[in-house]
Amino acid sequence: MGAEAKPPVDLPSFLARVGAGRTRSELCRRQILLSQGDPADAVFYLAQGKIELKVLSPQGKEAIVAILGGGDFFGEGYLVGQPLRVATAAAVTECTVVRIERSAMVAMLRDEPDFAALFLSRLLSRNIRLEEDLVDHLFNSSEKRLARVLLRLAGLGEDEKREAVIAKISQESLAEMIGTTRSRVSFFMNKFRKLGFVAYNRGALSVYSSLLTVLLQD
């Protein structure tokens, strides 16, 4: 008789467990996990929450280049020789993060094909989102860019949800994400609220799928 088939690995649970070379951390909102210029020595898995990646130019200008959600990996550059972190990672919401050291990461990529497949899939998905963000920034108005960011933060457009609540995020952060001013963000947020696309409730922001109509405008 042949060897019994190995049961599939429950990867989210597998990564969330603390083990050799893996450390689980709980982050508070706005807590910085790693800073631009830090030595790159580990990969991170975001088990829960949202994290923003920010870069600072030599001239002192700061920009948010990505918002990551549960299931995303980041900090993988050191695997291909990147010596220093190229961005600062800060928690947008309360987060659960797993730090995976180099030896553990190499061993999992080598010995766990299911993990290796998930890792590659998540990286490709994240890169596709970054490419979409670049195209959005180059060709769309700031109003459409804001609508797209809000829909992404709310996870709308991916399923049949009609409404989602996202954690409080400042207009300054939204302005950095879409490359405009806070006053423009304030103008468009008030417009979206009057049209019934968003609503404020005790500091949280409700986003409705009707906001998709902004993306369909010529």
N, C-alpha and C positions, 0 to 999 in steps of 0.2 A: 504494500500500500504506500502511496505517496505521502509526503509530509502534509500535515493539515495546513490549510490556507491561513495566513496570518490575518486576524481581524483588522478591519480598518481603524486607523488611529483617529481619535476624536481630537483634532488638532487644536481647536480653541482651548479645550481643557488641558491638553498636553503642554501648550505654551504657557498657560496661566499658572501651572504648578511650579512651585519653587523647587529647584533641583540643582545638581552640579552645574556650575557655570551660568545659572539663571537666577536673577534676583527680582522679586516683585516689589513694586513701590506704589504707594497711593499719593497722588498729587492734589494739592488744593488749587482752586481757581487762581490763575495768574502766576502760579509757581513756575520758575524756570528749571527745566530738566537738564539742559546743556546749553552752552553758549558758543557762539561763533568764535573760532580760534582755539577752542579746547582740543586736546589730543583726541583723535578718533580711535577708539579701542573697543567698541561694542556695537551691536545692532540692537534696536529697540522694537518691541512689539506693543502696539497700543491695543490693550484688551477691551478698554471701555473709555468713553469720553471723547473729547476733541482737543487737538493740539495744533497750534499755529507755528509755522516755520517762518522766521523773519531774518532778513539780511540787512547789514549795515554797510553802506558804501564808504570808501576812504574819505569822501567829502562829508560824511556824517548823516547822509540821507537813509532813512529806514523804510523798508517795504515788507509787507507780508506776501510771501510767494506761494504758500499753500496752507490749507486747513485739512488736517488729517482726522479720520474718524476711526471708530472701533474696527479692528481687523487689519489696519495698515501697519506696515513695517517702515522704519526710517533709520537713518544713520548707517546705511549699508556701504557707504563709500569707502570705508577703510578696507573692505574686502578686496578692492582693486587698487589699493595703494594710496588712498587719500589720507594724508597724515593728520590733517586738522579738520575740525567741523567747519562747514561753509555756511551754516545757518544756526540761529538760536531757536530752540524748541521751548515753547511756553504753553502751559495748560490754559485752554479757553474755558473749560469746565473742570469739575472734579474728574480725575482720570485714574485708571489702573494701567500701569506700564510694566512690562517685563524686559529687563536688561539681559541680553544674551552675550556672554563673553566670546572671544574669537574661537577658543578651543571647542567650546560647546557648539557654536554655530557651525564650524567646519564639520564636526562629528555628525550633527543632525542632517546637514546637507548630504553627507556621504552615506549615512546609515538609514535615513528615514525618507524614502522616495515620496511618500505622501506629503511630508513637510516641504521637501524641495520643490514639489509641484505647486504647492500653495504659495510658497515664498515667491517663486517666479511669477505666478499669476497675479499676486497682489502688487508686485513691483511694476509689471506691465500695465495693470489697470491704473496705478497712480501716475505713471508716465503719460498715459493717454489723457488723463484729466489735466495734467500740466500743459500738454500740447493744446488741448481745448481752451484752457485759460489764456494761453498766449494768443491764439487766434481770436478769442473773444476780446482781448485787450487791444489788438491791432485793428479790428474791423467793426466792433460794435460800440454803440454810445455808452456813456457811463450809466444811463438809466437801465439799459439792458444788462450791463455787467452786474449792477447791483441786484437786479431781479434774479439773475442766474446764481449769484452767490447765496442769496437768501433761500432759493429753492434747494440748492445743494446742501446747505447747512440743515435744512428741514428734512432732507431726504425725500422730497416730493418729485414726482415725475418718474420715479423708479418703480412704483406700484400703484395701487388703486386708492391710496390715501388722499383725502380731500383737505386735510388740515394737519398741521404738526406744530408743536411748540418747541422753540429753541431757547437755549440759555441766553441770558442777557449778554449782549455784545455791544461794545461802544461804537458810536458813529465814527470815532477816530479810527478804530480798527477796520471798519467796513471801508472807510475812505482809503486806507493803506492797501487793502486787498484789491480794490478796483482802480486805483491810480487816479483819484480825484480829491476834491477838498471836502472837509466835513460839512460845509454849508450846502454843497450840492447833494450830499447824502441826506442831510436833513430835509431838503426840498423834496427829494424823491420819496423819502419815507413818509412825509406828510401826504404826498399825492397818493401813494399806495394805500395809506390808511383811509383817506377820504373815498377811494374807489372800492374799499372793502377787501383789498388784497392782503392786508396785514392788520393786526390788532395788538394793542398793548394791554397786558393784564398783570399787575403787581410785579413789574420788572421783567417778566417773561414776554417773549414775542411770539404771537401766533401767526403762522404763515399759511395762506390758503392756496390751493392748487390753481385758483383763478389767476394767480400772478403769472402763470404760464402765458397768458394772453399778451403780456408785455414783450415776450421773446418772439411772438409771431407778427408783431407790427413791422411794417416796412420802414 
